[in-house]
Amino acid sequence: MSKKIGLLVMAYGTPYEESDIVPYYTHIRRGRKPSDEQIEDLKSRYKAIGGISPLAGTTKKQAESLQGALNENYKDVEFQLYIGLKHINPFIEDAVEQMNKDGIDEAVTIVLAPHYSNFSVGSYNKRAQEEADKYGIKLHHVEQFYNEPAFIEYWTTMINDTLQMIPKESHDETVLIVSAHSLPEKIKKANDPYPDQLEETARILAEESDIKHVSVGWQSEGQTGEPWLGPDVQDLTRDLYNEKGYKHFIYTPVGFVCEHLEVLYDNDYECKVVCDELGVNYYRPPMPNIDPKFIEAMVSAINKKF
């Protein structure tokens, strides 16, 4: 009989319907309800991408695809899937509690985010670990997978496919913007690896793909009144245009793993508006979603834990 191991897939979470928007953002703001103006702004952003973000459905598909791939790989182990979300049900703690009820005594955890920060992935792992310690469940945490060959291969293919849409003679006027979710600048003082990991991702993609010019940007920063990592992708677009005269801008938000609000609005709307203002071309390759290469990258990262 094969041993059952828990597979805890963690993600940020998203409102399932419009009525979830206020409690969801109140949770993000640690119990402080957003103002009416902020709520209206949020609702308008969701409306701009067609209603509610596809994130919840994609997270489920990604988790199920990962479980399926792992169970094909391991003949003497059966991975039992649990999804734990940071800001909406099922919460991380609920998932770990369910593991205990199911008699799981060992599990592997992975956050649907390729790069590690104490502020992001670290906080997910901490919540899972604290709950697991109550029940004596042993957890193996995957901390990052941005440098897994399959992850790099996925994005390299996407970049090269996008370059095919641009005339060869214009490749020198084309720039790749590699981005991730911004975090408060104070993480640098704590020697957090997050900014360096994004820089490393950009360097690897520059080496592996056919792109000639690469720049790193940050996006989707929070409104907290403190400095966040920059440059912001919109400001970066303007600066690159003014300083280098690029005519084709390829955006790869590699810190995210699927199409959702931060990509569909912050890139496909806000960055495109800037490109349109400047009279340059906007490109954004498809996100990994449930692409086999993306799933392979996570499987490879999990393999290293056993």
Secondary structure, 3 states (H helix, E strand, C coil): CCEEEEEEEEECCCCCCHHHHHHHHHHHCCCCCCCHHHHHHHHHHHHHCCCCCCHHHHHHHHHHHHHHHHHHHCCCEEEEEEEEECCCCCEHHHHHHHHHHCCCCEEEEEECCCCCCCCCHHHHHHHHHHHHHHHCCEEEECCCCCCCHHHHHHHHHHHHHHHCCCCHHHHHHEEEEEEEECCEHHHHHHCCCHHHHHHHHHHHHHHHCCCCCEEEEEECCCCCCCCECCCEHHHHHHHHHHHHCCCEEEEECCCCCCCCHHHHCHHHHHHHHHHHHHCCEEECCCCCCCCHHHHHHHHHHHHCCC
